[in-house]
Amino acid sequence: MDIQHVDYTTLIPNNVNLAEDRQVLRALENWHPGYIDWWMDMGPEGFQQALVYLRTAVSVDPKGWAKFDYVKMPDYRWGILLAPKEENRTIAFGRHRGEPAWQDVPGEYRAMLRRLVVIQGDTEPASVEQQRHLGHTAPSLYDLRNVFQVNVEEGRHLWAMVYLLQKYFGRDGREEAAELLQRRSGDADKPRMLGAFNEATPDWLSFHMFTFFTDRDGKMQLESLAQSGFDPLSRTCRFMLTEEAHHMFVGETGVGRTIQRTCEAMKAAGIEDPNDIDKIRGLGVIDLPTMQRKLNLHYSLSLDLFGSEVSTNAANTFTAGLKGRFQETKIQDDHRLENATYPVLKLVGGEIKRVDEPALTAINMRLRDDYTADCQRGLDRWNKIVERIGVAFRFELPHVGFHRRIGEFKNVKVTPTGQIVDEVGWKRDRDKWLPTSDDGDFIVSLMKPVTEPGKFASWIAPPRVGIDNKPGDFEYVKIAA
């Protein structure tokens, strides 16, 4: 079978010859009913019978990999899709650099590799659970369709990780696959594995910030796993990145459209001061300082997903050849890091300073720096919207030590500008830096559903172009009566 094309003859669309791998096919078919039960229970609430204009992968050819059509989400053809195999691929880093990439799990790294797959797999259903109520307050059918597209693709990414567990990890893998359907985002007894994936997503600004910041962390993690010497994981993640790009597009343009609408409303009302909060909110839009506070929150939560700046675990997975750096093959060094150093921000004598640490244990710090640079490029585009409309305001990323729960700064109070403050100072000014309950209540008050084709809520601008080049009044979701 041509690896580019997807076999739709089985219950599970795939390009990995599942029809000839009866044991794995049966395992996945046995897992499928539990997945559908999870989707019906924890997927988009109230819209399971709606017809949604979704894209479905039909190939892994980047020139034409998806088709668009109406489908009910429970009928979506989730499947197993790996990027084409790279002939004679070798491991690009670590102690096995230059050796042929592994087609099977190397026994000595079995537990470490399984842990990487499980953690990645756990994030996928978690975000669906976090977003399951958003459909009831969608600002347009365009946005409603976008959240559903993100949801079904996160579901497919779960399938991608479950395939690896089922095929390569035997009974342990089957048990882990079952557990992925048992945990729940925010559940006190069985929460998801990473903190940011247990946070609530109460409104659409939160959703757009999440898909900008947290899905961007996902991009960085997938890029690192795409370097893996375990070839099936590498190929899986390479294709997942194709879909992940849309999720970040939804986030960046969602926030950008919210910024645009606010700035346009301020200009039309003759309001020059972005801090004139009451007047701006009276226009039915979200003021820019509140958006900055939401940005501060989501950026800091996402930084925690990278783990500790100095990490023996990260060093071990790199040395083993299981998880590389962002775009590993483009980096000009020996790809072993036995003698290299990398600067890490630390608290030294009451001051924040850069300290050279072994590059091998500073893998997380380097990946986080790449992430911050990527986030900044998005903020630059948001600031161009503000500048173009002529409002005196700039969005800024807070200092990486701000509002941290993991790593070097977890017990330190740092302001968004990087100043160390005591508990009293933090409590006094916290509401200037992070969203308050009043901010949340105001944003929620704007979350009124708009379901007429071509219409948008007061707080967000229409997109510049439609999905799949559809016209502005296209009915992206046909809501069941």
N, C-alpha and C positions, 0 to 999 in steps of 0.2 A: 504493500500500500504506500502511495506517495505520502511522505511525512507532512507535506504542506497541507493536506486536506483532511477533513474530519469525517470519521465514519459514523453515520447516523443509524446504522442498522441495529445497534444495541440500545438498551435503555439509557446507557451512559455514553454520549458522544465522546469520541476520543481520537487521538492520532498516535496511539501507542500500541496498536494491535491487540486491544483487549479481547477481541473475539478469539484469539489464539492463546490467551492467557487465562484459561478457564478458572483457575483457583482465585486469582485476583478479581476477575469479573464477578464471580459468585460472592466474594467478600464485599465488594462494593454494592452489589445488588441487595445484599442483606443489610447493608448500612443505609441504603436509600430510603426505606420507609421511616426510619428514625429521623433522618434528615428532613423529610417532608413534614413529619410531625413537629419537629423543632421550628421549621419555617412557618407553619400555620399558627403555631403558638406564639412565636417570638419575632416573626417577620412583620412587615408593614401592616399595622392594625387597621382593619376596616376596608382594605383595598384589594383583597385577594381575588375578587371576582372582576376587578376593573381590567379593561383592555389597555395595555400600556405599550407605547411605541418604543420598543427596546431594540438595542443592537445585540446580536448573537454571533459569537465567533463561528465562522465556517472554514477558516484556514488560519495558518500561522504565517502566511506570507504578508509582510508589512505593507505591501502595495494594495491589498484588498482582502483583509482578514475578517470583515464583519458584514452582516446584512441587517437591515432594519425592517421591522414589521410589528404589527400589534400582537401581543400575547398576554395571556393571564399569567401573573408571576408564578403560581404553583406549577404551571405547565412549561416554564422556561427550561431550555435544554442545557442544564449545567453539565459540565464534562471535564475531561482530562486532556489538557493541551500543553505540549512541550514544544519549545523552540526547536528548529531543525538541529540535528546532531552535527557537531563540528568534527570533521574527520581528523584523526591524529592529534586531538586536543591534549595538551599537557597541563599539569598543575603549575600555576603561575607564581606561587609564593610559598613560604614556609619551608620546613625541612625536606618536603617531597618535591620541591620546585624542579621542573624539568621532567618529572616522571609522567607516564601516561595517566590521564584523568581516570578516576575509578568509575566503573560501571556498576559495581556492587559495593555495599557498605564494607569498608575495611574494619575487621573485627575489633582492632584496638581502639577505634574511635566510635564504636557503635552507640554507647550511652550519650556521649557528647553530641553526636549528630542527631540522635533522636530528640534530645532536648531542644536543639535549634529548630527542628521541624515543628515540634509541639508548640513552642512559644509563638512562632510565626502563625501557625494554624489557629491558635487561640484568639489572636487579635481579630481575625476575619469575622466570625459570628458575633463577637463582642460589639463591633460597631453597628451591625444590623440591629442588635438588641437596643443599643443606645438611641437609635434613630427611628424606632418603630412607631412612635406616636406623631412624627412630624407631618405625615400626610394630612392630618386634620387641620393644619394651619398653613398650608402651602400658599405662598404669595402669588402663584400662577400655575397653570397646567405645565408650562415649560419647566418650572422648578420642581413640580411634583414628579414629573417624568425623570428629572435628573437624580433625585434622591432614590427613586426606585432602580434606576440604572446602577447607581453606586451599590445599592443593596444586593442586587442579583449578582453583580461581579464580585463583591465580597463573599457571597455564597459560593461562587465558582472557585475563588481562591482557597476557601476551606476545602472544597473537593480536591484541589491540587495537592494540598498538604496531606489529606487523608489517603490519597492514592499512594504517596510515598510511604506513609506509615503501613498501609496494607500490603504493599508489594515487597518492601525491603526489611520490615521489622517484625514479621511473624506475629505470634500471639501478643507480645508487648505492644506492637503497633496497632493491633485490633482493639486492645483495651484502651490505648490512648485515643484512638479514633472515636470510640464510644464516649469517653470522658469529655471530648470536645463539644458534645451535644448536651452534656449534663451541667456544665458551669453556666452561670448567668451573670451578665454585667450588673454590678452593684449589689449582688446578693450577699447577705451577711454571712451565710454558711458556705456557699460555693461560688465565690467571686471569680471573675476573670483574672488571669495571672499578672497582668501589668496594670499599674494604678490608673493611668489615663483612660483605660478602657472600662473603668468602673464609675466614671464621672457621668452625671446626667447630661443629656443634650436637650434642654428645655425649649429651645427656640431656634429659628432659622439662622440668626447671626451666629449662634453657637455652632450650628452645623457647618456653616461656611468657614468659620475659623478652624473647626476640627479638620475639615477636608483640606484646608490650606496647610495647617501646621502639622497635624498628627499623621495625615496620609503622606505628608512629605517625609516624616520620619520613616514611614513604611517604605517609601521609595529608596531612602538611603540604606535601610536594612536589606531590601530586596536586591539592590545593586551589589551590596557586600556578599550576599548569599549567591548571587549570580556568578561570582568569581570562584565559587567552591570547586575544590578538586573532585567532589562527588558529582559526577556529570548529570545524573537525573535531577538533582536539586538545582544545579546551575541552569539547566534548560527550562525547568519549571518556572524559575524566578524570572528568566529573561522574557518569557511570554507574559507573565503577570505584570511586568513593568509596562507593557503595551496598554493594558487596561488601567493601571494605576494612574497613568498620565491624565486620563479623563477625570478622575476623582479630584486631582489637584486643580485642574481647569475649573471644575465646579466651584471649588473653594475660592480660588483667586478671583474669578469673575463674579461670584456671588458677593464677596466683600466689596469688590470694585464697583459693582452696580449700586450697592448700598451707599458707598461713599459718594458716588456720582449723584444719586438722588438727593442726598442731604445737601451737598454743595449747591446743586441747582435750585433747591427750595430756599436755601439761605439767600442766594443771589436775587431770586425773584421777590423775596420779602424785604430786601434791603438790609439784611442782617450781616454785619461785618465781623462781629466778634464770635469766634467759634465757642467761647465759654459762656455765651448767653443761653444757658441750657434750657431754661423754661420757655423762652420764645421759640427756640429751635424745635423743641419737643412739641410745642403747640402746633407746629406745621405737619405733625404726623410722620416725622422722620426721626432717625436715631442720630443724636449729636456725635460729633467726631471724638471728643474726649471719652465718651462711653465706649466707643469702638476701640480707642487706644487701650482702655482698661481691659476689655475683652481680649485684645491682642496679647497684652501682658500675661493674662491668665493662661491662654492656650499655648503660647510659646514656652512658658516656664514648665507647664505640665508635660509638654512634648520633649523638652530637654531631659527630663527625668527618664524618659524611655531609653536613653542611650546608656543608662547605668553609670557606674562610678567612672570618673575621669581616668583613674589608674586602676586597672583591672587585670588580675591574673587569669581570670576566665577568658577574657578577650585575647590575651596573649596566647593562651593554650589553643583556642580555636584557630588562630592565625597560624601558629607554628605547625599545627596538625594539617593545615591546608584545607580546612573546612569552611572558613569565612574570611574573606579578604577585606581590603579597604575599598572605598568608593573609587570605581574605575581603576582598579589595581594595575592593569597592564599599561596604563598611561603614565604611571608614576616612575620617575627616573631615580631608582635606587636599586639596592641588591635584592629587594623583595624577601629578605630574611630577617633584617632588622636586629641582628645579633649585637651590633655595636653602636647603632644609631640612637639619637636622642630626639625628643619632641617637647616643646614648651607646654607646660600645664599650669593653668591658673590655680593658685593655692592661697590660703590664708597663712601668712608668715609674720609673726610678731605683731599681730593686729592689723596688718596691711595685706591687701590683695596683690600678689606678685606672680610673675611668670617664673616657673622653676623648670629647668630641664630634667625630664624623666626619661628612662629608657623607652625608646619608641615602641618597643614590643608591648609594654604594659600600658602605653598611652594610646592604644588603638581607638578606644572609645572617644577620647578627646579629639583625635584627628577627624573621626567621622562626624562628630558634633560640630567641629569647625567648618567642615564642608557643608553641613546642614545649615548652619547660621548664614554662610555666604549665599546659599540657595534661597533662604528665606528673605535675605536682604534684597535680592534681585526682584522678588515679588513686591516688597514694600516700595521699592523705587518706582515700580509701575503704578502702584496706588497713589504715590505722591505726585506723579505726573498728572493724574486725574484731578487732584486738588489744585495743582498749579494751573492747569489748563482753564479751569472754571474761575480761578482767581480768588481763592480763599486762603487766608494766612494761617496755614496749619501744616505740620509735617508729622507723619507717623514714624515712630522709631522703635527698634527692637530694644527691650530692656536688657540690662546687664545680665550675663549668664549666671550670676550668683543670686539673682532676684527670685524670691519665692520658690526655693528649691527644697525638695524632700529627700533627694538621693544625691550622694557624692560629696565633694569637698565643702559645699556650702549648706548642707542640710540643717546644720545647727547655728547658722549665721544669718543675721538680719541684714540684708543688703537692699538698698534702694534701686529703682530702675536705672539711675545714673551711676551706680557702682559705689555709693557711699555706705560704709558700715554704720549702723545705728543700733541703739539699745532697744529693749522691749518697749519702753515708754514711747520712744520716737516712732517705732514701727506701728504701734497701736494708734498713735495720734494721726499718722498720715496714711495708714493702710487704705482707707477709702478713696484716696486720691489715685491709688495705683492699681487697685483690683476692683472688679465689679461689686457693687453693693446689692443688697436685696431690693432697694428702690430701683436701681438700674434694671435688675431682672424683672421686676414687676412692670416697669414701663415697657420694656421690650416685649414682654408677653402680651401686654395690652394692645400692641400693634399687630399681633399675630392673628389676623382674621383671614380665613380662607377665601381665595379668589379662584373660582372655577370656570369663569366664562372665557372661552378661547380668545387670546390676544389681549386680555386685561391683566393688570398687575397691581399689587398692593401699593399703598401710598408711600411706603418706605424704601422701595427698590425700583431701580430703572430697568426697562426692558433690555434684553441682550442685543448686541449689534447684529448677530445673525442667528438663525434658528438651527436646531439640531438637524443634521442631514439636509441642510439648506432648505428647510421647510419655511413657508411664509409665516408672518407674525401671528396670524390668527389660526394656526394649525392646532387641531385638537390632539395634543400629545397623549392625553389620558381620557379614555371614555369610561366615566365613572358609572359603575353598575347601580341601577335604581334600588 
